[in-house]
Amino acid sequence: MSTQTVLGTCHHDCPDSCGWIATVTDGVAVSLRGNPEHPFSQGELCPKVNRFLERVYHPDRILTPLRRVGAKGDGAFEPVSWDDALAEVAARLHEILDELGGESVLPWRDAGTQGLLQMKSLDQRFFARLGASRQVGELCGATAAAGTATTLGSGRASDPSDVRHAELVLLWGTNTRLTNRHLWPFVEEARAKGATIVVIDPLRTATAEQADWFLQPLPGTDVALMLGVVHVLVRDDHLDHDYLERHTTGFEALAEQAAGWTPARAAAACGLDPADVERLGALYGSTRKSFIRTLIGAEHHEHGAMFFRTLSCLPALTGAWRERGGGYARSVGTWFDGVVDVNAFAAPQLWPAGEPRAISMNHLGRALTDESLVPPVRALFVWNGNPVVTAPHAGLIRQGLVRDDLLCVVSEQFLTDTARFADIVFPATTQLEQRDVVPAWGHLYLGWNEPAIAPLGEAVPNTELWRRLARAMGFTEPELFATDDELLAMGLAPTGGVDVAALRTRGWARLDLPDDLGPYRDGGFATPTGRADLGEVNPPEYVGATEGPDGDQEARRRFPLQLLTPKQHTRFLNSSYGHLPAHAPIEGRPFVEIHPVDAAARGIGDGDRVLVHNDRATLTLPARLGTRVRPGLVSVPFGWGQVQHGEAATANSLTNDALADWGGGVAFSSTLVEVSLAAVEQ
């Protein structure tokens, strides 16, 4: 027997990007464990990935191309050869292109497989060659990045692991123990040295349960709380005047804005006690080694970018940027810009004359059902995602996917809710079967992923799929057929300082940055002035969401409860793993969590079947009474598909597909619903 170990990096849409070691015997992966040498993940894999081999070898994996034989959405398919599947897709594509042109083709991809090659490389060239409509916007990340960059000039901020040096940690809108679990030991290290841990979140999460102090504002009202904190900082002179004078602009505008946000006013907007606002302002103002950690959840509001724009102002006010253990951390992805270059894959020479139209990935349902769209979308390609479960207003997406005139092509590992609507499904490899380089967005280590096993069945990496489709279309441009090794050579920036051989041997490499990162200790912001912009452009202000407590009052009258759809499962990642027997049963079944006060007002008891509804959809769910949510708020955990729900509608059937204020993100959490008892079946 031949046994070897192979180093890899987790590909999931998670800030931790863990290093792993696969043990392979005679070509079969027999174990997968965390790489103890990895400085961030330190040998631990999460409950999702520590049973990854069951996913790789699961009997339900798609290992051949599939052709639909039933109605769209029924999930009835037959296996076909690659040649037949490619020929069918190419023939229909040529018909569509001849009739309507390239813009009638729409790509939709997300971050289900993150990595330099598999996430976004040759696909750019293939769809450019088609002249396809361009996908723009992001489900996650873009709004937060836009808000942060308004203040700092870019998304670059603190190294999250520097939280270990803090004396005060504000975990604001992030469930660290669940969604960033490998950072939690660094938080505990700070606490062991005396730091105070404060969690600010509209939900009482697993992280909130471990906080020294938990604040629970109404969803979408955080900017009012921040302005209340600024009010206290200015009023009580908890300011670093030297830092403000040397390294910021717009302080006067911010101070003027905050002057009207007394603790009493901020507390009223947030549903808090004024004493809480006073205490938070005093605590932050008196602790210069204060570290603010936030992630993605807070951007999913109508004014999500303003959350990040305002929050990122705070460290400049107190001079926290001067300190190791002080500052602000969201995503560190932009620190990789000098190391990896996704623009190297763009090949603009392949685009037809004129830039094709842009369609937001958050408006997939609108694009598929808009009868006034010229040309209409007649072909949809989906990979690295499952929009029927993960994108907003999912019922509208389903409505578009059942169109008889729509060619739908999906690349997948399993028959997801989206794949069930496909005309052709191509089999996709897992991370154990493909080569890639993985830039992290939660730490400063670049990861290598070596394929541990040969692709199972007839599955192929995404890059090979685009090469095969280009060949089937009769395209000959050499840019469309670059190998994975050639793409890696292009995408790893030559000036980035990455020793590829060493990266491959070790499995990871830290970016060539100081150990004590201190990004803005001496200013140097990426704004036009070189100073942090505290109020000159898009000055911080609180505006209530249309679907929120301070928004459209008629909508509020009809649907008086705010809906959150959190990532709450320990063993799911977005919509992945929810169908596997080692994951789904332990998580139970879908439910709606409602506060006892709201339940009593509606005659709802614990376990009763209820309708959660708005104008977009209706879900039938059991009620779970609890105080993790506050009055006026309900929660339907996100990630379950139609099998677990027992109906077509899922959590994202209810959610708002309005775009956030900047960046092209989406306002999932600016959603209003009502909950009522379901009729008793006779």
N, C-alpha and C positions, 0 to 999 in steps of 0.2 A: 504494500500500500504506500502511496506517495502522499505526504501531508505537507502543507505549506501554510504560512500566514500571510495575509494580504492587508495592507493598510488602506483605509478609506475614510470618507467624511460623509456624515449625514447630509442629505439633500433637501430636507424638509424646510418649509416656510416657517422658520423658528429662529430666534436670535442666537441660539446656542451653537449651531453648526458643529456638532460633536465629532471628535475623532473616534474611529472604531478599528477593530482588528477582526478580520474574518479568518477562520480556520477552514481550510479546504482539503478534503481527502479524496483522491482519485476524481477530481473535478466536481465534487459535491461539497457545498458549504455545510459544515456540520456544527459550527458555532459562530456566534457574533457577540463580541463584548466591547466595552469601551476601551479606548486606548489610554492606559494609565499615564503615558508620557505627555498627553495633551494638556497644556497648562490651564486651559479654561474648563473643559469638561471633566478632566482629571479621572478618567476611567469609568465614569457612570454614563449609562444610557437611560433614557426615560422609559416609562412603562409602555409607550407606543412602539419604540424601536427595539427594545430588548427581546421582542418576539418577532423580529423582522423576517427571520427565515421562514416562519409560518406563512408570511405574506408571499415571499418569493416562490415557495413551493406549494402554494395553495391549489387544490384541484380546480378551483373556479377561475384561475388566471386565464386570460385570453392569450393563446399561444399560436393562433393562426389568424389570418384576415377573416372577417365575418361580413356576410351580406344579409341585409334585412329581408325577411320573408313574410313578416306580418305587418300589422298597422304600426305607424310610427308611435313609439312610446310603449308598445306591448313587450318589447324585448325579445322578439322571435327572430333568430338569425340562423344561418347555415354557414359552415366553413367553406371558404373558397381559396384558391391558390393566390399567391401574390400577383402573378401575371394577370389573372382574371380581374382581381380587385383594382389593380393599377390601371388596367385597360378601361374598366368601367368608369373610374373617376376621371381619367384623362378624356374619354369621349364626351362625357357630360360637361366637363369644364370647357372643352373646345366649343361645344354648342352654345354654352352660356356666354363665353367671351365673344363669339361671333355675333350673337344676337344683341348683347347689352354692353359689352366692354368689360374691362378689368375691374372697375369699381363695383361691379355686381358681386364680387367675391370679397368675403370678410374673414380675416383671421381673428381668432379669440384664444389667447393663451394667458395663463396666470403663473403662479410660482409653485405649483405642485411638485415640480422638480427644479430645484435651484441649482445653478451652476453656470459656468461661463459658456459651455457648449450646449447643454441640453435645454436651457431656459430660453435663450434668444441668440441664435447665431445664423445658421444657414437658412432658417425660416425667413429672416429679413430679406435675403437675396431671392428666394423662391417667390415670395409675394410681390417683391419689387418687379421681378420679371413678368408677373401676371398683370402688373398695374393695379393691384387690388386696393380696396379701401384700407386706410391705415387705422390700426387700433391705437387709441390714445387713452389716457387716464389710467388709474390703478384702483383696485379695490382697497389696497392698503399702501401706505407709505408716502404717496405723492402729496397729500394734503398736509401731513405732518412736516414733510421736508420743506414745503413752500412757506409754512408758517415760521419754522425755525430760521430759514434763510432770510426772511424779512428782517429779523433782528440781527442775526450773526453774519449774514452775507453768504452763508452756505450751510449745509447740514452738519458740518464738522463741529464736534463738541467734545465733551470729556470721554475718557476711557471708562466704560462702566465699571470695570474691576477696581478703579480707584475709589469706589464707594467704601472700600475697607478702611480707608484713612479718614473717613468722615466722623464728625461729632454729632451731626444731625442728618438723618436720611429722610427725605420726603419721597415716598413711592406714590406718585400722583397718577391715577388712572391706569395702573398696571398691576396685574395679578402675578407678581414675580414668582411666587412659589409654584405656580402652575405653568405659566407661559414663558418663563425665563428661569427655570428651576436651578440651572447651574450658576446663576448669579447669587442665589440666596445664601450660599456659604460665605460669600464676600460680605453680604449684609450682616450676617450673624457675626462675622469677624469684627466688624465695626461695633456691633452691640456689645460684644465681649469686652471691648476696650472702653465702654461707657457711652456709646452713641445712643441717641433716642431715635426710635423708628416710628415714623408717622405714615399712616396709609390714608389716602384721600380717594374715595371711590363711591359711586352711587350704589354699589352692591357690597354687601358684607361677604367678601371673598375669603378663600383660604388664607390669603396673605393678610387680610384685615384681621383675621382671628389671631395672628401672631404679632400684631403691632403693639407698641407701647401706647399709642393713641390712634384712634380711628375716627375720621370725619366722613360723614355720608351726605354730601350735597345732592340736591336734585340734579338729574342728568342734564348736561348741556348748560349748566349755570356756573361752571368753574371760573370763567373769566370774571364774573362778578366777585367771586371769592378772591381771586388774584388781585383785583383792583382794590378790594378791601384791605388786603395785606400791604399793598403799595401805600395806601392811605396811612396805615399805622407806621410803616417805615419812614415816610416823609414827616408825618406829624411828630414822631418821637425821635427823629434824627438818627435812625439806625442806618446811616448812609456812609459810604466811603467816598467822601467828596473829592479826594485826590483821583481816585479811579474814574469817577464820573466826569471830572474835568478833562482828564487826559485821554480817555478811551471811549467816550460815548458822545452821542448827539441825541437831541430830542428829549432830554430829561424834563425840561420845563413843560413840554406838551403832555408827557406822561403824568407828571405831578398834577397838572391842571385837570386832566381827565379823572385822576384818582381822588381829587379833592372832594368831589361830590359823593364818593363811594365810602361813606362812613361805615364802620362795622355794623351799625344797625341796618343800613340800607342793603349792604352786601348780604347780611344774614337773612334778611327778608326774601331776597331773590333766590338764595340757595336753600332755604328751608333749614337754616342752622340757628344756633343761639349767638347773639352778638359777642358773647364772651369767648366763643370759639374763634371768631375772627380776630379778636384782640389777642388771644393766646397764641394763635398761629403767627401773627405778625411779630409779636414780641420774641417768640422762640426763634423764628428765622432771622430776625434782625440782630439778635444777641449772639448768634452762633455763626461765625464767618466760615468755618469749615462745614458748610451745609451743602449737601449733595442732593440734587433733584434728579430722580430717575422716573422717566415716563416711557411709554411705548406707543402702540398703535391705536388702542381702543378709543381714546378721546378724540381722534380725528374724524370718527364716524358720526359727526353731527353736521348740521347745516352750516355752523360757524366753527368747524373743527380747526381750520388753520389758525383762527384767532386764539384758540387755546394755546397752541404752540408758540405763536408770536408773542403772546403776553407772558407765558411761563418762562420763556427764555430770556426775558428782560431781568428777572429777579437777581441772578448772580452778579450782574453789573452794579446793581444798587448797593449791595452790601460789600462788594469787593471779594465775593466768594471765589471768583476766577483766579485770584492770586494764590489760593491754597490748594495743595494736593489733598484731595478729599472734599474739595469745594467745587461747585460748578453745576453743570446740567448735562444729562446724557439722554439721548433718544436712540438714534441709529448711528452706527459708526461706518455705515456702508460707503459714505463719501470719502473716507480715508483710503479706500482701495482704488480711488480713481487714477492714481499715478501708477498703479500696479497692473490693473486689468483695464482693457479698452474695448468695450462692446461696440463702439463706433467703428472699429476695424472691420466689422462684419457687414457694414451697411451696403457697400458697393453701389453708390448712387448712380453709377453709369448704367445700371440695369433699369432704372425707372424710365418709363415713357416720358415724353415731354409734358411738363407740368406736374405738380405734386398732387397725387390722388387725394380725395376727400378724407377727412378724419371722422371716425365714429368712436364715441366713448364706449369702452368695454362695460361701463356701468349702465349703459342704455341699450344693451343687447336686445331686450324685449321690444323696446321702441323701434330699433332698426329692423327687426324682423316683422313687425306688424304695421309699420307706417306706410299706408297706401300712397302717400304723396311723395315718397322718397324716389328720386330719379338719379340713376337707375335703381330699381329695387335690389335688395340683397337676395341673390338666387343661389349662392353657394357659401356655406359656412364650414370653416375648419376649426376644430377645437382640440387643443392638447394642453397638457400640464394644468388642467382645471376641470371643474364640474359645475358649470354656471347654474344649472337647474337647482342646485342646492346652495351654492356659495354666493351667487350674485343677487342683487335686490330685485324686488317685484318679480319673483320667479314665475308666478302664474302667467305673466305676459310673455316670458321667454317660452314657456310651454306652448302657449297659444301660437307663437311664431314657428316653433319647431314642428308642429303637426302639418304645416303647409305641404301639399303634394308637390308643389313646384320648387321646393327648396332641396338642394343637394347638401346633405350634412355628412361630413367626414370627421371622424373622431379617432385619435390615437390614445389608447388606454391599456391599462393592466387588468382591469376588471370591468364588468358591465355596470357602470355607474348610472345614476338617474339620467344624465345627459346622453351617455352612450346608447341608452335604450331608444333614443330618437334618431340614431344615425342610419344612414343608408349603407355606409361602409365603415367598419371599425378595423383599424390597423393595430397589431399587437405591439405594445411598448415594453422595453426592457425596464428592469429595476436598477437601482444604484449599484447593486452587486455585479451587474452585467455590462457596465459602461464606464468609460474613462471620462473624467472631468476634473476641473479645478473649481473649488467652491469658495468664493469670497463671503465672509461672514458679515452680518450686520449687527451682531451683539457683542463682538470682541474683535481684537486686532490680529487674528491669526488666519492666514490663508490656508485652505485645506486641499490636499491632493486626494483624488479618488481613483484607485486602480481597480479595474474589473477583476473580481475574484473568481468568477465562473464564466463560462461561455453562455451566451444568450440561450434561454430555454425555448424550446420549440422553434418558431419562426419569428420571435420577437426581435425588434431592432431598436437602437437608440433613435432619438428624434432626428439627429443629424443624418442618419442613413435614410430615414423616411423621406426627407426633403430631396436627397440625392435620387432616390428611386422615383419619386413623383416627377422631378425635373426630367429625368430620362424618359419616363412614360409620356410626358408632354411633347417630347421631341426637341427639347431645348439642348443647346450645345455650348453655351457660354461656360468657360472653364471655372468661373467663380462659383458656379452652382454645384461643383463636384469636389470642392476642397475636402481633403481628408481631415479626420479629427486632429491628427498631429499637426497638420498645416494650420488648422484653425487655432489650436493652442498657441502655436508660434506667433500668429497674428495678434491674438487676444491678450497675451501676456506682454505688457508694454516693455520695450527694450530698456527703457530708462528707469524701470520700477525697482531694480535691484533684487529681483527674485532669481535665486539660483535654482533652476528647475530640477536639476539632478538631485540637489540636496533636499528640495521639497518632496520629490518623489520618494527618496530614501527614508525620510523622517515622517512623512505624512502631513506635516504642517510647517509653517514658517511665520514668525511674527513679522509684521510690517516693519520696515526700517524707520522706526520712530523712537524718540526718547522713551525710556522706561517711565519717567515722570513726564507725562505728555504735556500737561499744563498749556492747553492750546491758546488761551487768551490771558496768560499771566501778565504779559506786557502789551496787551492790546493785539493789534495785528488782525483785526476782523476783515473778512473778505467783502465788506461793503465798499461802495465807491469812495467813502471818506476814510476807510480804514478803522472806523469806530463802530461800536455796537449802536444800532439805530433803535432807540427806546421810544420814539414817537413821531419821527418826521414822516415816514411813509406808512400808510395804513395804521394809524395810531391805535393802540389797544382800546377797545370799547366792547361793552357787553350788549349784544343784541339777541333777543329771544328767538328761538327757532319757530318757523311757521307751525310745525307740528311739535309743540312744546308748551310748557306752562305759561309762557309769556307771549304766545303766538296767536294764531287765528282762533278767536274765541268761539266761533261757530263750530269749527272742527273740534275744539276742546269740549264743547257741550255734547256733541254726538259721540265722541270717543275720548273719555276723560282720563284714560290711563296711559302713561308713557310705557312703551315697550323697549326692553333691552334684549338682545339675542347674544349672550356672552359665550365665549369659549370656556366651557365649564368642565369638559370631560377630561379625565386623567388619561384615558386610553384612546381618544380620538385626536386626530389633528385635522381641523377643519372638517371636511367630509371623508377623509381617509380613515380606514380601519373600522368604521362603524358597521361594516358588514361581516367582520371576521368573528368567529366563535370565541376566541380568547379575549375579545375586546368588548363587543356589544352587550352581551348578557350582563356583564359586571356593571355596566353603566345604567342598566334598566331600560326604561322606555321614555318617550317624550312626555313632557308635562309643562304646565304653566305654574309658576310660583307667584303667589299673591298674598298680600299682607292680610292678617285676620280682620282688620278694620274694613278694608275694601270688600273682603269676602262676606262679612256679616251684612253689609249694606246691600248685597246682591243675593242674599239667602244661599250662599255657597258654603258647603262643608268640605272638610279635607277629604280628598278622593273623589268628589263629585265630578261627573263629566260636564265640561263647560265648553262654550263656544268662545274662542278668541277671534275677534273679527274687526275689520275696517272695510273701506271701500275696495281694497285690493284683494282680500281673501278672507276665508274663514277656516280656522283650525278647530278640530274637536279633540280636546285633551283632558286628562284628569287634572284637577286642581291640587296643588300642594301648598298648604298654608304655612307661612313662616315669616320670620322677621329679618331674613337676609335682604329682603326688599323692604322699602319703606312705603307708607301709604301713598297712593298715586302712581306707583310703579309696579309693573309686572315683568316677569322674565321667562322667556322660552329659550332654553339653551340651544345653540346652533350646532349643527353637524349631523343630525339624524336625517336620513333620506326617507323616501316614500315607503319603503318596507317597514321601517320602525314606526313611522307615523300611521301606517295603515290607510293612507289616503294620499292623493297626489300632492296636496298642499304641505309645505314644510315651513319652518320658521321664516325663511326669506321670502315666502309668498306674501307675507304681511309688510315687509320692510319698504321704506321709502327709497326710491331711486333718484331723488333730487341730488344734484351735484353739490358738493361742499363749496365753501366760499372761494378758496383758491386751490390750485394744484390738480384739479380733475378727479379728486376723490369723491366719495359718496356718503350720503347722510343716513346710513342704516338706522342709527339710533334716534334720529329725529322722526319717530314713528308713534302715532297715537292709535290706540285700540280701545275696544270695550270688551268686557268679559261678562257672559251671562250663562245661566244654567241651560244645558242642552235638554231637549225634550226627552222624556223618559220613554224608552221603547216598550211597546205593549207586547 
